[in-house]
């Protein structure tokens, strides 16, 4: 029997990511599939990944060079992240 590997079924779409807090701090950048690279207003680079879950949500995890982390989830409407200090980052993918 011949089996085909399904491509793109579990991957996350790429594009331009933009996140903002209630104090208008922003982070933006590009992602390609599961790998995402963002840059904040201070010039710090955040590298992260996206993992599709079983219930069609996507889990995001980011880390900068200083060891700070931000993680969160997404549904079909937007992305919500939370950092170590409890700040909420809301964003989207274009």
N, C-alpha and C positions, 0 to 999 in steps of 0.2 A: 504494500500500500504506500502511496506517495503522500507525504504530509507537507503542507505549506506553512511557513511561518507568517503569522499575521503581523503586518507592520503598521505601526501607528495606533493600534488599539489601546495600548496602555500608556502611550506617551502624552506629554502635556504640550499644548500648542505654545509656540514661541511668539515673541513680539516685544513691544515696548511696555515696560512696567513703570508705574508711578504710584508712590505711596506718600501720604501726608498725615501729620498728627493734628490735634486740635489747636496746637500752637503754631501751626503752619510750617513746621520743619518738614523738609521733603527729601525723598530718596527716589532716584529714577535710574533706569538703565534698560539693557536688552537681555533677552533670554532666547535660547535656542533649544527647544525640547526640554530636557530636564535640568540643564545647567543655566544659571542666571547670574549676571554680574550687574551690580548696582553701584551708584556713586552718590554720596550725600552732599549737602551744601558746603561741608568742610573739606571735601576732597578725599574722604575715606572711601575705600573700596569694600563693598560687601559682596561676598561670593556665597551662592546658595544653590539649592536644588529643590525640585518639585517632584512629589511622588503622588501618583493617582491612587486613591483608596478604593475599596470595593463598592462603596456607596456613591460613586461618582463625585466625591469631593476631592480636592487636591490639598496636600499638606506641604507647606513651604517652610524651609529652614535656611537662615542666613547667618553668616559669621564674618566679622571684620578682622583686621590684622591685630587689633588690640585684645581680642578674645571676647568681645561683646556678641551676644546672640539675639536673634529675633526669630520668632516662629509663629505660625498660624495656619488657618485653613481658608479654603475658598469654596463657594458653591457657584451656581450659575450667574449670580448677580454681582459679586465683588469679592475682594480679598480683605481679610482682617488679620493683622499681625499684632503680637504683643512682645515688648522687649523686657529686659531684666528688671527695669525699674517700674513696670506696670503701665507704661505709655501705650496707647492703642494707635496703631497705624492702619489707615484705611486706604485701599488702592484698587487699581484695575489694570487690565491688560488690553492694549490696543492692537 
